[in-house]
């Protein structure tokens, strides 16, 4: 837990931090010369500000409201009205009611202790006032009134209590406070605080919330298909890195523009803005020790390092305007400088349709027949439309009648009555002997079928069946039952007909369901 400052590759200053840092930004807090930025380090509920590489100010987030029931319980313990066992039971009931997030750290720690440690813990802390403090999850900056690089900036802080704070850089007071539906993890800022600004906030629930100036409520929500591991803004679009190894781009209104799948998981992201050439792209660090440069959905370049990247930042470093600082998992720091003569391939920068799409087609000239047909359609457009509407209505009527007839005659493969049964039939063999396989399945939820049998209707002058009636046992829902019979073609005329399969209920001549089998033409019997 240390803040290290490097000049070039040499360590200049090293400062200890009380708690684990969750974010670090640089910003200008005044207009004094020389123009030296300050460093803000977010750690726990505090923001440590360093000016001229020395500790300058510590800001503490406003405390949250304490649960009145919890506060009353601790007052009763202090007045010896209840003992520690009753206190633990009451705190556990509050926790089960869903008030775990509103309990203080003292109560949560108290619930984790063993029974022999409760009394000593309560005696030590019962006289101390209860405080409920949140912690910082993410931090960034926003220009206050001017868009210059060295203009005064405000701090934008996201907290575990679903709050967004915008802090004044001089007095370190809360300028604005907004709420989101989940815990913020990434914040992307556009605009100026005094003029107009928008905040794109990626939260732990996998959604991106858009907030604007003067609006305490959410403007709209972008739903992402996976958890978010990175968020960067390029122009008017948002590029989101997801845990499912995908890079997704959304417009400012939440419309999905494109998606690219990466070979490995994303560890960190940052934006690249080459102002000299007007080139904007996104740098993505992968778990396989790669740093990829994407211009929209096109891969421009790849950089290899010796360890997975944990953090990186692009910007001015010393005299170089285009530098990339990469921090790896093993603790190494890479300083990469972009060549002034670097050029990016035009085919990768240009998006849109392929070049072949712009080639003109060799369309033949309009013939006299085409012109005559066009004139005829224009003159008779109303009649043609009416005839078309009449024909389509007749077609729909015929289809409806055929469907009703199939239902009445049980010719559909799935029954529509009280018995929910599905039937399918298959023919095997070349003839004159065939094997007929019937598959029955009860498609109901929990209603078995009983007292069923299978019957066949066929021309007796052509075919002879070994079993013309097959009894069906109890049909359990969801299980497919297979029944077989043999068909012999007794005619040598080389013709074929249909065989109808009926599934009937005992004592009822109307079939529950019917299957029609088109028998193949039997081959001639060869006698050897």
NORWO-V531785 format. One line per field, one symbol per residue. ss: DSSP state (h for helix, s for strand, l for the rest). phi: phi as a letter, one per 20 degrees, with the letter a starting at -180 (. if undefined). psi: psi as a letter, one per 30 degrees, with the letter a starting at -180 (. if undefined). A space follows every 50 residues. Layout:
BEGIN
ss->???
phi->???
psi->???
END
This chain:
BEGIN
ss->lssssssllsssssssllllsssssssslllllllllssssssllsssss sllssssssslllslllhhhhhhhhhhhlllllhhhhhhhhhhhhhhhhh hhllhhhhhhhlllhhhhhhhhhhhllllllslllsssssssslllllll lsssssssslllsssssllllllssssssllllssssssssslllsssss ssslllsssssslllllllssssllllsssssssllsssssslllsssss sllllssssssllllsssssssssllllsssssssslllssssssllsss ssssllllsssssssssllsssssssssllllsssssllllllllhhhhl llllhhhhlllllllllhhhhhhhhhhhhlhhhhhhhhhhhhhhhhhhhh hhhhhhhhlllllsllllllssssssssllllssssssssssllllllsl lsssssslllllssslllssssllslsllssssssssssllllllllsss ssssslllllllssssssllllllllll
phi->.cdddddmddfecccedfcffdabcdbedbdfdffcfedddebmedcedd clmcgcbcddfgfefegfffffffffffemeceffffffffffffffnef fefffffffffeefffdfffffffdfeeffcddecedbbbccffcceffd ffcdedcdcfemdcdddffeeldeebccccebffcccddbndffdbbcdd dedfendddddcfndedffacdedfbfedabcdcmdddddedfemcdddc ffenefebbcedfcfedabbecceffdmdcbcecedfemdcddddlddee bccdcebgedbbbdrecmeefdccdcddfenecddddfffefcdfffeff dofffffeffeeefffeffffffffffffdffffffffffffffffffff ffffffffeleefcfdefeecdcbccdcodofdcddddddbeeffbcfdc ldbdcccbfffdccdfcebcfdffeegndeddccbdddedddemdccdce ddddefnceeffbccddefffffffddd
psi->iljkkkjcgkkekkkkkelkkflklklkfaglkljkllkkkkjbgljkkk khglkekkkkkkllkkkeeeeeeeeeeeghfllfeeeeeeeeeeeffgge fflleeeeeefflleffeeeeeeefffkkkkjkllkflkalkkefkgleg lkllkkkklfggkkkkkkfefhljekklklfakkfkkkkkakefdklkkj jklfgglkkkklkfjflkelkjkkflkkfkkkkjbglkkkklfghljkkk lfggkkelkkklfllkellllkjjeeghkkakkkklfggkjkjkjbgkje lkkklflkkfklkkakjbfkfilkkkklffglkkjkkkkfgkkkkeffek lallffffkkkikllkleeeeeeeeeeeeheeeeeeeeeeeeeeeeeeee eeeeeeeeghflfkkgbejjkkkkkkkklflfklkkkkkkkjglehjlkl hllklkkljffelkkejfkjkkakjkkfkkkkkklkkkjgkgfhllalkk kkjlkkgkfkkelkkkkjklkklkkkk.
END
